[in-house]
């Protein structure tokens, strides 16, 4: 249903997301986890069409949606839940 092939995005000389390959099947629940600055939000923004990858492709239902704006990108139906900070 949702697939990436070598999704990479660079901002100037900084590679924020490097060669991400993923395949999420219909009905799967998937999470991106990692420390601050790992590229989770940037990766999500590539999937949803907010950012166009520097290289690589994004497919939804077998169609290439790479770089389509969110209002035309049906993979943007994905949701992002922000973690709430915990008090120590």
C-alpha positions in Angstrom: 0.0 0.0 0.0 2.7 2.5 1.0 6.3 1.9 -0.2 9.5 3.9 -0.5 12.5 3.1 -2.5 15.8 4.8 -1.5 14.0 7.9 -0.2 16.7 10.5 0.6 16.5 14.2 1.3 19.3 16.7 1.7 19.2 20.2 3.0 22.4 21.9 1.7 25.2 19.6 2.8 23.1 17.9 5.4 21.6 14.5 4.6 18.5 14.4 6.8 17.0 11.1 5.6 19.2 8.6 3.8 18.1 5.7 1.5 14.9 4.8 3.3 13.2 1.6 1.9 9.9 0.6 3.5 6.8 -1.3 2.7 3.6 -0.9 4.7 0.8 -3.2 3.8 -2.9 -2.4 4.1 -4.0 -2.9 7.7 -0.5 -2.6 9.1 0.3 -0.3 12.0 3.7 1.3 11.7 5.8 3.6 13.8 8.9 5.6 13.2 10.9 5.8 16.4 14.3 7.3 17.3 16.0 10.1 19.2 15.5 13.8 18.5 17.1 14.8 15.2 17.0 11.3 13.7 14.8 12.4 10.8 11.4 11.0 11.8 9.4 14.1 11.0 11.3 14.7 7.9 10.7 11.1 6.7 6.9 11.6 7.5 7.0 14.8 5.5 8.4 13.0 2.5 5.7 10.3 2.8 2.9 12.9 3.0 4.2 15.1 0.2 5.2 18.1 2.4 8.8 17.6 1.2 9.9 16.2 -2.2 12.8 13.8 -1.7 16.2 14.7 -3.3 16.3 11.1 -4.6 14.2 8.0 -4.3 10.5 7.3 -4.8 7.3 7.1 -2.8 4.4 4.9 -4.0 0.9 4.6 -2.7 -1.4 1.8 -4.0 1.2 1.2 -6.7 1.1 4.7 -8.0 4.2 7.0 -7.9 3.2 9.9 -5.6 6.7 11.3 -5.2 6.6 15.0 -4.6 2.8 15.3 -5.0 1.5 18.1 -2.7 -0.4 16.9 0.3 -3.8 17.9 -1.1 -3.2 15.6 -4.1 -1.3 12.8 -2.2 -3.6 10.1 -0.9 -0.8 8.7 1.3 -1.2 12.0 3.3 -4.1 10.2 5.0 -1.4 8.8 7.3 -1.4 10.4 10.7 1.4 11.6 13.0 1.0 11.6 16.7 3.3 13.8 18.7 4.7 12.4 21.9 3.9 14.4 25.0 6.9 15.3 27.1 7.1 13.6 30.4 7.8 15.3 33.7 10.6 14.0 35.8 
